[in-house]
């Protein structure tokens, strides 16, 4: 885990966690917070609800986390493009597992910073890098069980997310294979009806495609066939 350090004018590095000036500045900034000041405002601001679209359950989280969670969720749905309820449920599982993994990383970093801040005054050395290293070691020592538990939880979540992603990818591959097969059959039936001059309704044969979707498939398939049968002269530019 890497530390983020700031550079002093004399060229030495000093950790933000062990800098009295930084601590004082943070406290001063906190006093100028523009957040809600009344008890009613704090309660309304701190707890915001999101009704889960799949389960119908209400998720309660801070306002900033709620907005971030929505953006986070949309990113995964844009990536996997789920087409049915099963695919949407698996995609949502990937979202929630990934969100929990990110939260574990944040918890580990925050625990480390808190521990280093608490032990900043316990380390007697003038060298800033040595000071931060010893303060970090004390923080790890004091919270070793917590860090170990977080690590075990993280590994479990990683394995579960890998399993769900594999399941979703395999399910979507099978679904696309079936869709292509059904489109091929529907395209042949549409061509047959056109040759006879009669309208065709895909639903009569159990297809969920529209005629426009089938026409698009036929045009794409015709282009592929034309390209496959075209001989290209390597001397042509």
N, C-alpha and C positions, 0 to 999 in steps of 0.2 A: 504494500500500500504506500503510495507516494504522498509526501507532504507538499503543501503549497507554502512557499516562503516568500518573504518580501526582502528587498535589498536596502540596507542602510546606506547613508551617504558615504561611509568609510569603506564600503565594499563588502562588509560582513553580512551574512544572512541571519535573519531573526524570524522565528516562527510567530505568526499572528497570535497563537494561543498563549505564548509566554511574554507578550509585549504589554506592559502596563499601559502604555499610551493607547494601544489598540483597544484594550478592555475599557478604558475610560471613554474613548470615542464612541464605542458601541453603546455604552450606558447613556451617554449624552444624546445620541441619535434616537434611542428608544424613548426618551422623554418627549421628543418632537413627533412621535408617531401620529399619523392622521387617521388612525382607526377609530372605531366607535368608542365613546367614552361612557355612555350610560349603560346600566346593567341590561336594560332591554335591548339596546343596540348591540352589545357584545354577544348576547345570546342569539339574536337574529343573524349576526354576521358569522359566528363561529360554527353554527350548525346549519348546513344546507343539504337538502335531500335530493336524491336522484333515484327515480323509480327504474329499476332494472328492466330493460325492454324484454328480456327473455323470461325471467323468473317472476316478474311482477313485484319483487321485493324492493323495499326502499333502502337505499344506501345513504348513510349520513356521513358527511365529511366536511372539513373546512372549505370555505368558498374557493380559495386558490387551488386547493387540491381537486375540487370538483371540476373546475375548468380544465385543469391539466389532465385529469382522468378522461374527460370527454374527448380531448384532442388525441390522447394516447390511444383510446379505443378506436377512433375513426381511422387512425393510421393503419392499424392491423386489418380493419375491415376493407380498407382501400387496397391493401396488399394481397389479401386472400380471396376477395370477391366471393363470399359464400352465397350459394344459390338456393339453399333449402334450410329447414329448421335445424337439421343435424349439423350441417356445416356452420351455421351461425352459432350454434351452441358450442361447438369445438373452437371456433374463432374467439368467442367470448372467454372460454377457459384459458386460451393462450394469453389474452389480454390480462386477465386477473392474475395468472401465474407470473407474468412478466412484471406487472405492477408490484407484486409482493417482493420479487427479487430486487427491484430497484429500491424498495423501501428498506430491505435488509442492508444494502450497501450504504444507504443514508444513515441508518441506525449505527452501523459500525463506525462510520466517520464521525458521527456526533458523539458517540461514546468515547472515542479516542480523544477528540478535542476537549470534551468535558474533563476527562481524566488528566490530560496534560495541563489544563488550566488549574485544576485542583492541586496538582503536585508541583506547580511552577515555583512555589516558594520553598519546597522541600529539597530542591537540588542546589547545592552550593558550588557553583563553578561560574567563571567569568566567560567561558567560551560558549557562544550561543548555540552552536551545532551540538556540542556535547550536552549542554543543558537540555535541549529539546529531545535528544536521544534518550537521556536518562528519565526525563519526565514521561516520555512515551512508554518506556519499559515499565515504569511504575504503574501507568494506566493499564497496560496489558496484564500485569501481574494481579492487580486488584479486581479486574473484570474478566479474568481468564475463563471462568465458567460461562459467563454471558457470551463472550466471543466464540467459544466452542459450540454453544447451543445455536448461535446464529449461523455458524458454519455448517452444522449438521442440517439445519432447516433449509439453508440455501442449496445444499447438494440434493436434498429431497425434491425441492421445487424444480431444480434444473432437470432432474431425471423425469419428473412428471411432465414438464413442458415439452421435453424432447419426445416423449411418448405421444402426447396430444398432437404435436405438429406432424409427426409421422402418420398418425391415424388420419388427420385431416387431408394431408397431401395424397395419401393412397385412396381415400374416399373420393376426392375430387378427380383424380386420374381415372378411376372407374366410372364416375359419372360422365366425364367428358367422352370416354370411349363409347358408352352407351348412347350418348347424345349424337355422336357422329354416325353410329350405326342406324339410329332412328331417322336421322336427317337423310341418309342415303336411301332408305326405304321410302320415306315420304317424298323425296325428290322424284323417284321413279313413278310413284303413284300420281304425282302432280303432272308429270310429263304425259302419262297415259291418259289422264282426263283431258289435258289440253289437246292431245291428238284426236280425241273423240268429240271435242268441242263442248264439253260439259264442265260445269263448275266443280271444284274440289274443296271439301271441308276436311282438314286434317283431323279434327276431333272425332270424325266418324270412324277413324282407324286407331283411335286412342293416342294420337300425338298431341303434344302441348304446344307445338310450333304454330306460328301463323304462316299464311301463304307468303308473306313478305320475307320471313326468315328462311323459308325453304327456297325462294327465288334467289336470295343472297347466297345460299349454299351452292345452288346450281351454277350461278355465275362464277363463283370462286373455283368450283370444281372444274368448270370448262376452261378457265384460264390455266389451271394447273396441268390439265390434259394437253392444252395447246403448247405450253412451255415444255412439257415432257417430249412432245413429238417434234419440236423445232430443233434443227441442227444449226449450231452456231459456228461460223467461220472464225477461227482464232485470229486471222489477219484483219478482221473487221474491227474498227474502233468503235 
